[in-house]
Amino acid sequence: MQNQAARLLLAYAGDDEGFIDLTPEEEADLVEAQAEMARGEFATEAEVQAVLAKFRS
């Protein structure tokens, strides 16, 4: 009910951007990511570069 009310208000205000409906698994991942952020658990620069290297040509 709250989501529907929020969508109506946003539509009325002219904010046409849609909402993303998360699956239960995606929501759990998001909650865990937020908990990791709260604990200060971030990737190191080396870890970030290793992931990015996989996608570079």
C-alpha atoms as an extended CHARMM CRD file, in Angstrom:
* protein
*
        57  EXT
         1         1  MET       CA              0.0000000000        0.0000000000        0.0000000000  PROA      1               0.0000000000
         2         2  GLN       CA              2.8180000000        2.4320000000        0.8440000000  PROA      2               0.0000000000
         3         3  ASN       CA              4.5810000000        1.7020000000       -2.4450000000  PROA      3               0.0000000000
         4         4  GLN       CA              1.3990000000        2.3950000000       -4.3720000000  PROA      4               0.0000000000
         5         5  ALA       CA              0.8880000000        5.6760000000       -2.5380000000  PROA      5               0.0000000000
         6         6  ALA       CA              4.4750000000        6.7030000000       -3.2100000000  PROA      6               0.0000000000
         7         7  ARG       CA              4.1500000000        5.8910000000       -6.9020000000  PROA      7               0.0000000000
         8         8  LEU       CA              0.9660000000        7.9480000000       -7.1360000000  PROA      8               0.0000000000
         9         9  LEU       CA              2.5820000000       10.9140000000       -5.4220000000  PROA      9               0.0000000000
        10        10  LEU       CA              5.6640000000       10.7260000000       -7.6200000000  PROA      10              0.0000000000
        11        11  ALA       CA              3.5350000000       10.4560000000      -10.7380000000  PROA      11              0.0000000000
        12        12  TYR       CA              1.5070000000       13.4720000000       -9.6100000000  PROA      12              0.0000000000
        13        13  ALA       CA              4.7300000000       15.4090000000       -8.9240000000  PROA      13              0.0000000000
        14        14  GLY       CA              5.9500000000       14.6080000000      -12.4350000000  PROA      14              0.0000000000
        15        15  ASP       CA              8.7290000000       12.2350000000      -11.4760000000  PROA      15              0.0000000000
        16        16  ASP       CA              8.2950000000        9.5670000000      -14.1500000000  PROA      16              0.0000000000
        17        17  GLU       CA             11.2950000000        7.4670000000      -13.1980000000  PROA      17              0.0000000000
        18        18  GLY       CA             10.1950000000        3.9510000000      -12.4730000000  PROA      18              0.0000000000
        19        19  PHE       CA             10.8970000000        1.8540000000       -9.4470000000  PROA      19              0.0000000000
        20        20  ILE       CA             12.9750000000       -1.2590000000       -9.5180000000  PROA      20              0.0000000000
        21        21  ASP       CA             11.2360000000       -4.1990000000       -7.9020000000  PROA      21              0.0000000000
        22        22  LEU       CA             13.8320000000       -6.3790000000       -6.2350000000  PROA      22              0.0000000000
        23        23  THR       CA             13.5910000000      -10.1080000000       -5.8600000000  PROA      23              0.0000000000
        24        24  PRO       CA             13.9300000000      -11.4120000000       -2.2920000000  PROA      24              0.0000000000
        25        25  GLU       CA             17.4970000000      -12.4800000000       -3.1350000000  PROA      25              0.0000000000
        26        26  GLU       CA             18.3930000000       -9.0340000000       -4.5000000000  PROA      26              0.0000000000
        27        27  GLU       CA             16.8960000000       -7.3700000000       -1.4420000000  PROA      27              0.0000000000
        28        28  ALA       CA             18.9380000000       -9.6510000000        0.8490000000  PROA      28              0.0000000000
        29        29  ASP       CA             22.0970000000       -8.7910000000       -1.1170000000  PROA      29              0.0000000000
        30        30  LEU       CA             21.3240000000       -5.0860000000       -0.7690000000  PROA      30              0.0000000000
        31        31  VAL       CA             20.7660000000       -5.4080000000        2.9770000000  PROA      31              0.0000000000
        32        32  GLU       CA             24.0710000000       -7.2700000000        3.3290000000  PROA      32              0.0000000000
        33        33  ALA       CA             25.8840000000       -4.6300000000        1.2310000000  PROA      33              0.0000000000
        34        34  GLN       CA             24.4820000000       -1.8820000000        3.4410000000  PROA      34              0.0000000000
        35        35  ALA       CA             25.6490000000       -3.7660000000        6.5350000000  PROA      35              0.0000000000
        36        36  GLU       CA             29.1400000000       -4.1350000000        5.0220000000  PROA      36              0.0000000000
        37        37  MET       CA             29.2260000000       -0.3920000000        4.3460000000  PROA      37              0.0000000000
        38        38  ALA       CA             28.1630000000        0.3420000000        7.9300000000  PROA      38              0.0000000000
        39        39  ARG       CA             31.0220000000       -1.8420000000        9.1680000000  PROA      39              0.0000000000
        40        40  GLY       CA             33.4720000000       -0.0170000000        6.8870000000  PROA      40              0.0000000000
        41        41  GLU       CA             34.1690000000       -3.0810000000        4.7480000000  PROA      41              0.0000000000
        42        42  PHE       CA             35.2320000000       -1.7380000000        1.3680000000  PROA      42              0.0000000000
        43        43  ALA       CA             37.3050000000       -3.1990000000       -1.4490000000  PROA      43              0.0000000000
        44        44  THR       CA             40.9360000000       -2.1650000000       -1.6310000000  PROA      44              0.0000000000
        45        45  GLU       CA             42.2500000000       -0.3180000000       -4.6720000000  PROA      45              0.0000000000
        46        46  ALA       CA             43.9750000000       -3.5260000000       -5.8130000000  PROA      46              0.0000000000
        47        47  GLU       CA             40.7130000000       -5.5000000000       -5.5560000000  PROA      47              0.0000000000
        48        48  VAL       CA             38.8470000000       -2.8680000000       -7.5720000000  PROA      48              0.0000000000
        49        49  GLN       CA             41.5400000000       -2.8310000000      -10.2510000000  PROA      49              0.0000000000
        50        50  ALA       CA             41.4930000000       -6.6430000000      -10.4770000000  PROA      50              0.0000000000
        51        51  VAL       CA             37.7370000000       -6.6380000000      -11.1290000000  PROA      51              0.0000000000
        52        52  LEU       CA             37.9560000000       -3.8090000000      -13.6540000000  PROA      52              0.0000000000
        53        53  ALA       CA             40.8010000000       -5.5820000000      -15.4700000000  PROA      53              0.0000000000
        54        54  LYS       CA             38.4210000000       -8.4250000000      -16.2990000000  PROA      54              0.0000000000
        55        55  PHE       CA             36.2610000000       -6.0560000000      -18.3270000000  PROA      55              0.0000000000
        56        56  ARG       CA             38.9780000000       -4.0930000000      -20.1040000000  PROA      56              0.0000000000
        57        57  SER       CA             40.0640000000       -5.1200000000      -23.5510000000  PROA      57              0.0000000000
